[in-house]
Amino acid sequence: MPILCGLDIHRKQITFDLLDTETGEVRCGQVRPADREHLAAWLARFAGQDAHFAMEGCTGWRYVAEEVTAAGLTAHLADPAQLAGLRGPKRKAKTDRADARHERVMLAAGQLPECWIPPSRVLDLRALLETYLDLRKERTGWIQRVHAVLYHHGTPSLSGQRLGTPAGQAALAAAAARCSPAAGQVQVQIAVEIAEALDQRLLQVRRQLVTAARHTAGARELQARLYGAGPVTALALTCWLGGAGRFSSSRQAVRFAGLDITVHSSDAKRSPGHLSRQGPAVLRWAVFESGKAHARRGAPHYAYYTQVKDRVDGKRAALSVARKILREAHHILAALGDDALAPC
């Protein structure tokens, strides 16, 4: 008979609630400190047994799932939001032990809302993609600071200038020299230096992503068949949508990406017509950028993009095309199955 266990993961400890279905014994406790070494030592006692461990998909789940699998045991990853919904109304204080017990009970009842556990290579690529987007956002923020400082000191606008080019750098230097207080020049200098350092890091990460996309079957197929899907976008689509049986329909893929439209609900404050934004931010950003590429004449969805843009605006048009791209990518990756994630 199997051993069923719920794990509540925190930085300092891992709380467990364990049931031996053969003897009916229930044990509770903690693994301290919460690191690979101590967790592996604790899992060693279950070697050779049919043991199942459930955990929420929160920060820290990766190393726990990897250690459970390395010990020859079975890991189950639960969706945090759906698991909380199964708990029902809160009648008393929620504790770590109660969370672990709830996971174990749901696992025993076969009601645990399980998530797919990607291979380690896919998790590493996801981390690189998230780092790439973080660096882009950080660089954009510092460039916006440059424009804000120059505007504050009444210098000519540099909007439309590519500050990384020689012409842009010359215009920036001339504008910064006109900042009357020395503090303004220092602000601009610091912002530009940080932006240049971020550019170097962006280039390094992008090279790794392009290499990975070149050696991933799903990403290569998407680049060949989807207009506007470059290596970064194709890799993001593959890492988050690839795998056999990931989604039963293309609508679920759109919902997973957070590009579905919310509806009115009496228990929510958000008005209808907004994006849910519940999925990975990298995936939303990537497909939105691909959607904007269809504003070019000759693009497959150019007519549809123009129609929506004339009726609403360009942003809504890019979002509408992005949903089409997600649906097309879902069908391409579903046909490849697990081969989409295979290195080539």
N, C-alpha and C positions, 0 to 999 in steps of 0.2 A: 504494500500500500504506500502511496506517496506521502511525502512530507510537504506541507503547505506553509508558506511563511510570507508575511508582509514586512516590508522594509520601509521605514521613514527616514530619509536621508537628510542630514544636516552637516554643517562644517565640522563640528566638534564630536558628534557621535552619530551612530546609525542605530535607531531603535527597531527591534524586531519583535514580532508576535508570531510564534511558531506552533503549528498543530501537527502532531503525529497521528494520522488517521487510523493507524493500526491499534494503538493503545489509548487514543483519545486524550493524551496528555497535551496540555497547552503550556508553553514556556514563553516568558517575556524577558527582555533584557536589552542591553546596549552593547555595541561594539565601540570601544574607545581606544585610541583616537580614530577618527574616521579617515583612514588611509588604506592604500592597497595592501601593505604588509600585514596589518592587523586583521583586515577583512579576509585576506587569503588564509591566514592562520585559523580564523573562526570557521571558514567554509570547509577546511580540511576534514573536519569531523563528519561531514556528510558524504565523504568520498564513497562512490559505489552505490549510493542510494538514489531512489527516484524522488528527488527533491525539486520543488518548484518555488521560485522566489518572485514576488510581485513588488514593483516599485513605481512611484510616480515619475513621469517624464520631466522632472525639474532639474535644476543645476546640480551636477554631480552624478547623474544617473549613469553616465557612460562608463566610468571606471568600475562602478558596482556591477553593471551588466557584464562587462568584460571579465571581471574576476569570477563571477558566477559561472559564466560559460567556460572559462579556463579550468574550473574545478570539475567540469563534466556534469554540471547541473543545468537546470532550465530557468532562464530569465524571462519574465513577463513585464513589459513596459506598459503602464496605464496612462491614458490621457488625463491630465490633472483636472480640467474643467468638467469633463463627463463624469469622472470619479466623484468630484464634489457634488455634482447634481444627484448622483445615486445615494448620497448620504441623507438627503432629505432635510427638513427644517432642523436647525440647530436647537436642541433643547437644553444642552449643558456645555460647559467649556470644552473646547477641542484641544486635545493633547497629542503629543507624538505617539504615545501608546495607543490612543484611540484611532489615529490615522493608520498605524500599522495593522491594527485589528480589522479595520474596515477593508483594507486591501486584501487581507487574508480571507475574510468572509466572502468578499466578492469573487475572489479566485476560486474558492471552494464551491460557490454556487454557479460558477461558469458565467458570471455577469461582469467580469472585469473588462472595461473598455480598452482593449489592447491596441497598442501602436506598433508599427513596423520598426524593428531594430535594424538600422542600415549596417552594412559592412564598415570596417574601420577605415578603409580607403575613402568611402563616400563621406564619412564623418569628417575626415581630414580635409577633403575638398570643400565641404560646407563651411568649415572654419576659415579656410583661405578666402572663400567668397565673401563671408561676413567681414573679414578683415579688410578686404578690398573696398567694400562699400563704406566701412567706417573711415578709411583713409580718404576716400573721395569726399565724404561729408565734412570731414575735418578740414581738408584743403579748401573746399568751397566756403566754409565759415571764415577762414583767415583771409581769403580774397575779398569777401564781403566787408571785412573789417577795414581793409585797405581803402575800398571805395567810400566807406562811411567816414573815415578820418579825412580823406581828401575833400569830400563834400562839406564836412564840418568846418574846414579851413577855407572854403570858397575857391578851391582850385578847379580848373576845367574838368569836365566829366571824362572818365576813361571807359565809359560803358561801350561795349563792342570791341574793345581792345583785347588782344590776346597777350597777357602780360608775360607769357613765357617766350615770346618771340623777341628778337633784337629791337624791332620797332616799338613793341609794347614796353620793353624795359627802358628804352630811351624816353618814351612819353611818361612813364612812371617816375623816373628820376627827375625829369623837369618839373612834374607836378609836385613831387615831394619837396623839392627845393623851395617851392613857393609857400610851404607851410611856415608861417611866421614864428610860432614857438618851436624851440628845439624838440620839445616833447612830441610834437606831431611827426617830425622826421624820424624820431626814434621808434614811434609806433609803427610807421610804415616799414622801416628797415627790419624790425623784428618780425612783422607779419610776412614780409617777402621771404626772409630767410627760412622761416618755418614752412612756408608753402613750397619752397624749393626742396627742403628736406623730405617733405611728404611726397613730392613728385618722384624722388628717387626711390622711395619705398613702394610707391604705386607701380613704378616700372618693374621692380623686382617681383612683386606679387603677381602682376599681370603676366610676366613671362612664365611663371610657374603654372598659372591657370591656362595659358595658351598651350603649353606643353601637355598638360593633363587632358585638355579637350582634344588634342591631336591623337592621344592614345586611349580615348574612351569611345567605345563603339556608338553609344547613344548620341553623344555630342557630335560626332562626325556625321551621323545620319541627319541630325537636325540641321546642321550647318548646310548640308547639301540640299535639303528639301524645304527649309523655311526661309523665306525672304526676310532679311533684316536681323537674322539670328547669327551674331558673331560667336567667337569661341567662348567668351564669358557667359553670354546669354544661354548658349546651347548647353554649356556645362551646368549652369544653375538649373535649367529645366530638367536635365538628366538626373542630377543629384537629388532633386526633390520630388520628381514625378516618376522616375524610373523604377523598375522592379515589377515582377509578375504579380498581377492581381492587386496593385496598389489602389486603384479606384475602379468602381464598377461602371462609371460613366464619366464623360467629359465635364458634366456639370459639377460633379464632386471635385474634379481637379481645379475648376475655377473657384469653387468655394474654399478649397484648401489654401489657395493662393491669397484669399482675402479680397478678391475682386468682385464678389457678388454684392448685390445691393440689399441693404437692410430694409426691413418692413416695419410698420408701426407696431409697437407692442405696449400694452398698458403698464408693464412693469419696467420699462426702459425710458430714459430721458432723451435718447437720441431720436431726432426726427427722421422720417423715412426718406430714402433717396441717397443715403451716404454709403460709402464702401464699408464693409465689415472690418477690413484690415486685421483679420485674425490669423493670417498665415505668415510665412517667412518674408521679412521685408526685402531680402535680397531678390527673391523670386518676383515680387511685385515690381521692384525697380527695374529688373532686367527686361521683363516683358513689356513694361511701359516704354522703355527706350526703344525696343523693337517695334512697338506700335507706332511710335513717332516716325520711324523710317518709311512708313507707308504713305507719308505725305508727299513723297517723290513721284513724279510722273513715271509710269511704267511699273509701279509696284502692284502686286496682285490685288491688294485691297484699297487701291488708290481711290476708286470710285466711291466705295463705301466710306472711306475716311473723309472725302470731300463732302459727301452728303451729310454726315453727322456734324462736320465742322460748320457747314453753312447753316444747319438747323440750330446748333448749340454753340460749341466752341472747339478749339483745337485740342484742349485737354480731354474733353469728353470723347472726342474722336479717337485719340490715342488709346484711351482706356477700352473703348469698344473693340478696337482692332486687337488690343492685348488679349482680350477674352477669346477672340478667334484663334490667336496664336496658341494660347493655352490648350484649347480644344484640339487643334491640329497636332500639337506636340504630344498630347495624351494618346491620341490614336497611333502615332508613329512609335512611341515608346511602348505602348501596350502590345503592339505587334512584335516588337523585339523581345519583350519579356525580361528575364534576368540577364539576357545577353547585352542589354543596353548598358549595364554597369560594368561589363567585363572589360579589362584593359586589352588593348590591341596594339 
